[in-house]
Amino acid sequence: MKFCRHIWNFLSVALAVFSPASLMAQPTGSTLYVADGWQRSGSVYEAAASLEPRFINPDGRVHSIAFRDTDIFFVNANRNFIYRTGGCSAEVIYTHKTFVRDIAFDSTGTLHFSEASGGAGDGKIFTLDVESGDVSTVVTVSLDDVGGFWAGNFAFDPNDTLYLSSGNRRPAMLMRHDPSGFIQVYRSEDPIMGFVFTDSDTLFFADHAQDIRQLDNFTTETRAYHAPNATWLTDVGFAGGLTFRQDPDIDGDGQGDWCDCDDGFMGAQENGADCGGSCGGTCPSCVPVLVTGGNAQNVDVVFVPDNDYAGNFARFRNDVRNLIMGSFMKEATLKANACQFNFYLFETQGDYVGPCQTYSVPSNLYTTGNCPKDQTAIVFTGNDRACASGIGSGLFSVGAAQASVMIHESGHATFELFDEYCSNGSCDGNYNEATGRQSNVYHSAASCKANSTTPNSCWNFCPETVCSDTTTNLANWGTTLADCQKWANDVGVDASKCVQEPTRVCAPNWRAKYSGPKTCDPTWTNLATCQTWATAHGLGTNRCEPHATLANRFCYDDIQPACVDGGDGWWKADRTAAPNFCTMAGGSVFEPDCAARVAELLAPGGVCDGLVNTASSGAPAPAPPLAVLLELTYDGVDFDVDRMEIVRNYPPRFFPQEARFRLALKETEGEVAFEMTLGDPRIRHVFATETEGPMKRLIEPASTTLLLPFDPGVLLLTIVDQERDAEVLSSDLGGAFAGYCSAFPDDQACPPD
């Protein structure tokens, strides 16, 4: 018989507050546990600063407790069962013919139990082989030997000498068993209920009220603990190495996450949210971790293990749980909107090679794996730097302990927030000012003051010029005017903007750390054509260079000015000061402008009451819609289609509004059915570490994976490079849809034969 709904409640429940204690005889490395027999759903409590329930037995009271290894054994003195638990569920390991009053282990690890009827008849003590279930009678307790009454309480000292107590009687006796019978060794004015020895001369007992008493040498009784809010303390025990955990109660229903099988969250002993492990059953291929709503209306985040986990999926599950709890369930704005996010994990390994060199997710992740796609995070365990794969891809890597990276990348991937850092005199982040919505970065002081939620906090975080004094080189161009001018000429910017001041040198603040992205027009077949284009765009011609791999092809190494609005620089109002500064500058929270954007975007999705969306209709979730799965490669000139597949899955809830490329799905007559922007897939954003600032990296060629909404009327995919006003991809979708209908001819979207 098993009770799978037994609860580990790891909330700090202040049922009883203990007075200071002096447990000089407490075994080293052990913890004191007690039982309160009054509680109808009995608990095993840890006697800490407050009584903290470590196990709750919904099946009834807990009167007696005993410990072996990492297991708890307990009984309800008014039932016939002996229970054992080592995790979420408790099982009945033995059913006796009458009530089981007490249990205890001897020094060999053999379990003993008692039956007794007070003053109505003799009692007995038995041994139970826990593995085989065999029972033997070892002692018969004659009432004539124990003063005419015995409630069944007993224990063994370290030498396996048997002792009895008279239980809930005043005065109470403690008796030792020897060849001549039972001999009284101590008398107390208060009841002696369950007791335990810590050495041959010291024991602790519960007084059937609010005290745990310590008895030394069978002569000196002192109060060890006092629990003013307890009612019937009935037993006491010491144990070490138990696997109790202080897990939270994510849905606030009184059941700790460890064993709650209807909270939509993957507790520590589950293999997924409410599936596998202690909850039983099998989890789906895309394993839910925290699910609060349907895929169509929620933002879905999927975690994939890097191959450095080497198949250790238990560790991976634990790391994913910690990442979620340290980011979405911790940052105030995200936590307030937690009901609009779902989290999943996929137990097939991907591959991330850092920083930013390789991203590889399982090929079936979005198909037979059935994982939705808003954000996909490859989780790694090594020392690589985390990295984002480009605007619009929703793909990024994150270290197992990098919860702040989760928040930062969600800012990019889901809420289209821009970077707020300017590292070491080089503004090498992803900057833009959003239009028609809340922005977190601004082209000018005037724009910041007009549009920020906290205009009085506006400041120039990425100035038009950056200065280096004569002792500290803050940029990569040196500390003298000549150094600055040489650097400017080398990178093709205006050397006349280098300025010598009395104690410092100032240079134009360009993206000096990041070489790229490169513009490689297919019409630039010689150096002159590239230089002509550069001159027409007011750019230095010395940045034209041969293509890295293609013959007769030239590129412009596109170092763009970081500050573009009349020399006013980039501005923001969010903080960059430790300890709690904006995540888009490398911190751990969304500051006011970022938070306003998040709230603005999520507002149509409803209002959260904890994990419950108050706008939810409660209707069944719709079936996954048709979507087109695309894998594209960009080499700096054109996009190539590596994979085009029609699937049933949920496209992302949000798509980027501002980026270099514009992607369109078009119907037969050329009308646009769907449109989005896409960042340059070659540009990778490398996250900061304690010793290195953030940076960009150019990977060429580079791939990206997209999942887009699809309708049978859509026949054409196009991508336009908005900077060059050139179409860089045109691909027919008809063949992909025909292939889908060939595989799934009964799909309602497919035409009849």
N, C-alpha and C positions, 0 to 999 in steps of 0.2 A: 504494500500500500504506500503510495507516494503522494505528497502534498506539494505540487509544483507551484502553488501560489504562495508558499511561504516567503517571507519578505526579509531581505536585509535592508533595514532602514538606517541609512548612514547620516541622517540629519542629526545635528547636535540638539537632541531633545533634553531640555532641562527638567526632567521629571524629578530629580532629586539633586540637591546641592550638598556636597560633602564638606564637613569641617576638616581642618588640617589634620593629618594623620602621621604617625610615626611607625612605619612598618619595617622595623629593624630585621624581622625574620622573613621578609618577603624573598622568595627565591630570585636569584639574579636573572635578569632578562625576562621576567614573567610579569603578567598583568593580572590584577584582581578582577574577578567577575562575580556577579551575584544574581540571584533570582528573587523576584517578588511574586509570591504565590497568589496575591490578591488579584492581579491583572487577569481579566477574562481571556484576552489574547496575550498569553504570557510572553515574557521577553527574557533573553539573556543579556544582562547589562554589563558594560565595562564601567568599573568604578573609577572614573577619572575626576576632573574638577566638577563634572556633573555626571549623573547617570546617563550613559549613552547606549541606547538599545542596539545590540549587534545582531540579534536574531529575534524575530517576532513569530510566534506560533499561532496562526489563526485557528488552529484546531482545538485550542484550549489553553489552560493555564500551564505554567512551568514552575514546578516545585523543587526539583532536584536536578543538578547539573554535574557532569563529569567530562574530563577532557582526555583525549589520547591522540598524539601526533597533531594533525590539523583538524581533527573532527571534534564536534560537540555531541555528547549524548545527554538526553534529558528525558524526564518523565513528568506526567501530570499525575499526582498522587491519587487522583480519583478516577483514573482510567487504567486499563490493562496493558498499555503499550509502552515499549521502550523505543525511543526515536534516536536517529543519528542524522546529523547534517554536516556537510563540509562545504556547502555553497548555498545556492538559492533554495533548493528543495530539501525537505526532510523526509526520511523514509522510516517506516516502522520495521525494525529489525527483529522484533520478538513480540508476540502476543501471549500474555500470561492468562491463567484461569481466573484470576481475581486481580484486585488493584495492585499495581506496583508502587511502593511507597518511596523508595530511595535507591540510588545507584552509586557505586564507587569502584575505582580500580585499585588493585593491589600493586606491589612494586614490579610484578612480572607482566603487567599490562592486561591481566585477566579481569573481566567485568563481573561485578557482583551486583545483585539486586535483592530487595526485601519485599516480603508481604507481611502485613500486620493489621490487627483490628483493634488497636488500643487496649482496652481492658476486657475485650470479649473473648479472647483466646490467644493461644501461643502464636508466635510469629516464626518466620523462617528467613534464612539468608541463602541465596542460591548463587552458583556460578553460571555464566552464559558464555559459550564459545561464540564470539561475534560472527566468525566466518561460517561455522557449520550449523549454528543454532542449537547445539546440544546444551541441555540444562542439567545441573546436578545440585542436590541439596547438600550444603556444607555445615550449617549450624541451625539447630532448632532453639529458639529463644523462649524459654519457659517463663511465664508471667511470675511464677513464684520466685524466680531468680532476679527479677528486675523491679520489684516493688509493686507488682500487680498491673503495670501499664507499660506499653511500648508502642510508639507510633511508627516505628520502622527506620528511624535515623541511625546510620552507622558509618564508620570509616576505618581505614587502616593507617597505622603509623608507618614510618619508613622501614621498620623491621617486620612489617606485615602482622603486627599484633592488632586484633580486632577490638574496636571500641564501639559502644552504643551510647546514645543519648536518649533521654526520656521525652524529648520533643516539646510540644506546646503545653507544658505544665509548670506551675509555680508551687514550690521551688523545683528546680530541675536537677537531674543527676547526669554525670558522665561516668560510664562504667567500662572497665577493662575486662576482656575475656581471658581467663587462664584455666589450667586444668581443673581447678576446683569450682569453676563457674564464673559468674560476673561479679566483679568487685568495684564498689564505688570509689572513684579516685578524685571526684570534685563535685561540689554542690554549688549551684548558682541560684540567686533569688529570682532570676528571669529565665524564660525558656531557652533551652539549647536545641536549636533545630539542626539543619545541615552543618557539618563542620569538616575541616580539612587540616591535616598536619603539614607543617613546613619543615620540621625536624622532630626528633624524638621527644623534645621537651616543649614544643610550641605548636599551638593550633589556633585556628580562627573559627568562630561560629556565628551563625545568624541567630538573632534573638526573637524572631517572629514579630518584630516591630520595625524599628528604624535604625538599628545599630548592627555593625559587625564588630564583635568583641575579639580581643587577643588574649589568650590564656598561656601564661608562662609557668613551666614547672608544676603545673596543676595546682598552683597556689595563688598566682597574681593575675587578676582579670582587669583589663583596661579597654577603653573604647578605642577601636582602630579607625572606624568610619562612622559618621552619622549622616543619615539621609532623611531630612525632615519631611520630605514629600512622599517617601515610600510608605507602604502600608504593612505588608507582611513579608519581610525579608526572610526567606525560607532556606536558602543555601548559599554557599560561598565556594569559590575555587580559584586556583591560580593556573595560568597557562601562558605559554609563549609560542610565537611562530604561527599564530592563527592568521588566516587569510582575509580577515575583515578589512574593508576599505571604506573610506569616507566619500563614496560617490554621492553626487547630488541627486535630487529628485526633480528631473527636468520638467515633468508635467505637473508637479505639485499635488499629486494625488495621495501622498503619504507612503507610497511604495518607492523605495530607493531604486535607482537605475540598474543596480546589480541584477535584479530579478524581475523587473517590471516588464511583462510581456504584452502590454497593450499601450505603451507610451510613444510608439513610433521612433524609439531611439535605441541604438545598439549599446546595451549595457556591457559591463566588463566580462560577463560570462556568456554573452550571446555572440553568434557569428555574424549577425546582421540585426537590423531593427526588428525585434520581436520574432526572430527566426533563428533556428540552429542553436547549438549549445544548450544552455539551461532552459530555453523556451521550446526546444524540440523542433522537428520539421526540417525542411530544406529551404535555404534561401534562394531567391532567383539569381540568374547569372550576373545581373547588375545589382549588387548587394546594397539594399537600403541601409543607411547609417542613421539619418535623421530625416524623416519625411513628414511634412506638415500639410501638404496639399497636392493638387494635381500637377502633372508636368506641364500642362498647357498654360496654367496661370502662374506657376512658381518659377523662380530662378533655380536651375539645376546645376549642381557642382559635382563633378565626378573625379575621384582620386584613383590614380593608377600607380602601382609600385614600380620603382626602378629595379633593374635587374640586380642591383647591389643588395636587395633583400634576400636573394638566393633562396626564394621559396618560403621564407619565414613570414607567413601571412598573419600569424597571431601577433607578431610585433607590428606588422603593417596596420592591422586593425586598430591596435592600441595607439599608434602614432596618428592615424587619421582622426580618431576620437579626440585626442589631445589638441590637434590642430584646429578642429571645429570649436572646441570649448574655449580655446585660447584666442579665437578670432571672432567669428560670427556670434558666439554666445557670450562674448566679453565686451567688445566694443559697443558703446552705448547705442549708437544709431542703428547698427545692424541688429543688435539684440532686441531693440524695440520693434523691429520688423522681421523677427525670426520666423514668423508664420508664412513668410513669402519665399522661403528657401527650402530646397530639398538637397540632401547630400547622399552620394552613393560611392561605393568603391568597387573596383573590378580586380579580381584575383588572377589576372594574367599579367605578366611583367612587361613593361615597356623598357625604353632605354633613353637615358639622358646623359650626354657627355658635356661637361661644362668647361668653361662658361659658354653656354649658348651654342655649342657646336652641333649637337645632334638632339633632335626630338623624335622619338618613335613611340607611338601608342599601338596596342594590339589592333590588327587589321579588322577584327570583328567587333570592335568596341561599340560602334554605333549601328551595327547590323544585327547579327544573331546575338550579340551581347546585350542588345536592347537598352543601352545606356543613352539617356538624353544628352543634349550638348548645349549648355550655356557656357560653362567653364570646365576645362579639363586640366587637372594638376598632376604632374608626374612627381611623386614624392621620392626623394633620395635620402640615403643615410650618411653619405660621406661628407667630405669637406668642400664640395663644389659650391660655387656661387649660384644662387638662384637667378632665373632669367625668364623674361617674357618673350613670346615668339612673334609679337607684332600686333598692331591694332586690328581687331576684327577676328583674329583667330581663336581667341578665348583659351589658348594653350599656354601654359607656363609651368615652370618647375619650382619646387619648394622643398627646402630642407625639412626633415622630420621635426625639428625644433624651431622652425621659423614662422610662428603664428602671425607676426606682423607683416610678413610677405604676403600671406593670404589676404589680409585686409588691403594692402597696397594694390595687389593685382586685381582684386575685385573692383577697386576704384577705377582701374584702367578698363578691364574687360566688360564690366557690367554697367558702370555708371559714367563712363567716358570722362573721367577726371584726368587732369594733366599733372605732370610732375611739378613739384614745388621746390626742387633743390637746384643749387648752382654751385657745383663742387670745385673748390680750389681754383677759382677764377675762370672756370670753363663751364658755360651753361650748355651742358650736353644732354639734357633731358628731353622729354617730349612735351613741347609747349604749344599752346594754342588758346585763343579766347573763344569760348562757346558763344554762339549767337542764338537768340530766341529762347534761351533757357539759362539757368543759373550756371555761372562759370566759377572756377576756383583760381584761374590765372588770367591776367589782364595785360593788354598791349601797352597801357599807359596809366599814369597816375590818375588822369581824369576819368578814364573808364573804370578803374578800380573804385574810385570814390563814388561814381554814379551807380555802380551795379553790385558792389559787394554788400553782404548782409551786415558787415561791421566796417563801414567806410573809414572810420577814424583809426583803424588799425592798418591801413594800407602802407606798404613799404616796398622799396625797389630791391627785390631779392636777386634779380639778374640785371645789373646795371649795364649801360652802354659801354662804359669803360671799366677796366679792372686794373688795380694798381699793385705794384710790388715795391716794397721799400728796399733800402740798400742792404738790409741784413736778412730779410726773409723773402725768398722767392715764392710767391703765391701762385704764379702761373708757370707755363712751360717756356716762357720767352726770355727769361733772364732778369737782371736787376739794373741794367743800364739802358740808355736810350738806343745805343747801337744794337744791343741785344733785341730790343723790341722791334726795331726797324728790320733787322735781319729776319726775325720770325715772321713779320708781316709780309715781307717779300717772298719768303719761302712758301707761305700758304696762300699767296695771291690776294691779300687784302691791302687796304690803303695804308701804307707806311706813314703817311703824313699825319695820321690820327694818333701816332705815338707821341706822348707829351712828357717832357721832363719837368718835374716839379722839384722844389728844394730838397726834399728827402725821399722822393719816390719817383717811379716811372709808371705811367699809365698807358695802357694799350686798348684798342677796340676789343670788346668782349665777344669773340667769335667762338664757334664750336671747335676749338683747337684739338680737343682730345679725340674727336670722332671724324675719321676720314670717310665721308660718304653721306648719303647714298650717291652712287655714281649714276650720272645720266649717260646712257649709251644709245644714242639714236642710230637706227640701222642705216640712215642716209649719210652718216659721218664716216666716209670711207678713207678720209685722209685727215691729217692734222689741221689743215686750213679750214675745213668745213666745221670742225668743232670750235676753232678759234673765232670764226665768224659768228657762230651762235652765241658764244660767250660775250663777245663785244656787244651784240645786239641786246643782250640782257644785262649789260652793265657789270659783267663779271670779269675777273682777271683771267687772261688767256693762258697763263702759265699753269693752270690746273687741268688743261687738256692733255691726255696721255693715251697710249695704245691700250686697247682692251686686253685684259689679262690672259684670255684664252683664244679669242677669235682673231683671225688674220684680217687685215684691211678694215678694222673696226676701231673707232676711237671713242673715248668716254671723257666726260667732264667730272672731275672729283669734286662733288658738289658741297663744299664747305659754305654753309649759308650763315648769314648774320643771325645771332641769337636775339638781337634787339632790333625790331624792324619798324617801330612806330615813331618816326621822327626823332630817333635817338633817345626816346624816353625809357626804353628797357622793358623788362617783364616785371609785373607787379602782382602782389597778392596781399591778402589780409590775414591769412592763417599763420599760426605761430610756427617757429622753427626751434624754439628754445626747449631744452629738456626739462622735465622728463617726459611729459605727455604732449608731444607736438604732433602735427598732422602727419598721417601715414603717407601722404603723397610726397612728403619731404623725408621719408624714412622713419617716421614715428609709428605710433600704435593706435591713434584715434583719428576720427574725422573731425576736423575743426569746423567752425561755423559755415563757411562757404561750401566745403565738401559735404558736410552733413545736410545742408539745404538741398544740394543736388540729389543726394541719395533719397531724401524724403520726397522731393518733387517727382522723381522717377517712379517711386514705389507707391505713391499716394493712390493712383487708380486701382491698385491691387487690393485695397481694403485696409482695415485697421486691426492690429494684432492685440489680442488679450492673452498674453503668454504665447503659447504655440497655437492658439486658436484664432483663425481669421473670422472676424465678426461679419464679414461680407460674404462668407461662403454660403452657397445655397444648399449644400449637403447632397446635391444631385450626384449620381455616379459620374466618374471622370470619363470624358469622351475618348473614343479609340484614337490611337496615334494617327495623325494625318500623314499624307504623302509628303515626302521631302526628298531633295536631291543631295546626295553626298558627293562632295567634290574634293579631290586631292590635286592641288595645283603646284607647279614649280615655276619660279620666276628667276631669270638669269640676268636681270638688269635691262633686258631689251623686250622680251615677250614672255607671256605666260604659256605654259604647256599643261594640258590636261593629262594627269597620270591615272585618274580614276573618276568615273562618272557613273553613279549608281542611284536608282530610285529605290527608296526604302520607306517603311512606315516608322516614323520616329517624330520626336518633338523638336522642331528648330528652336534656336535661342529665343528668349523673350525679348531681348533688346539687341539692336545692332548699332554699330558706331555711326555717328552722323557726320563726322569731319575727318577725312583722311585723303591720301594722295590719289587712290584709284576709286573709280565708280563702277560697281558691278550691277548689271541689270539682267533680269529674266524677262524675255519678251514673248508676246503672243504672236499668232499667225500674221496679223496685220502690222506687226511692229510695235504695238502698244506695250508699254512697260507694265508688267504684272507685279514685279517686285524690284526694289532698288535699295542698295546700301553702299556705304563707302568701305574701303579696305586699305589698311596700311601697307607699306612696302614690306613684304615678308622677309626681306634680307636684313632688316633692322631689328636687332635684338637688344632689349633693355636689360642690362646686368645690374642686379641689386647690390646695394652697398654692404660692406662687412665692417667689422670693428676697425680694421686697418686700412681698408680701401674704400674710396668713394664710389658712387654709382657711375656707370659709363654706358656707352652704346658700343655695339659691335656689328660689323657688316659681314654677313655670311652669304657667299654667292657661289653657286645658285642656292636658293632656299625654297622649301616647300611649306605649304599651309593646307589645312583641312577645314572645310566649311560644310555646314548643314543648313540648307536653305528651304524655305517653303516651296512646294511644287504643286502645280495644277496641270491636268492633262492638256490644257490649252496652251501651255508654255512650250515653245519649240526652240528658243535660241538663248544662249548665254553670251553676254558681251562684257568686256572689261575695258574701260577707257582710262588712260593715264591723264589726269586732269592738269598736271604740270606741263605736259607736252601737247595736250589736246590731241592725243593719238590713240586709236583703238589698238590694244595690245592682245586681245583675244576675242574670237568669235567662234562659237562651237554649238553644233546642233544637239538638241536634247532628245530628238525623236527616237533615236536608236536605243537610248537608255530606257525610255518608257516602254518601248516595244519589248526589250529584254525583261523588264519587270513583269509585264503582262504574260509573257511566255512562261515565266516561272510561277506566276500566281494568276492563272486565267480566270479564277472565280472572284477575284477582287472586284468590288463594286465599281471601282474607278476605271476598270478596263472595259473596252468595247466588247460586245458579244461576238462570237465567231460568225 
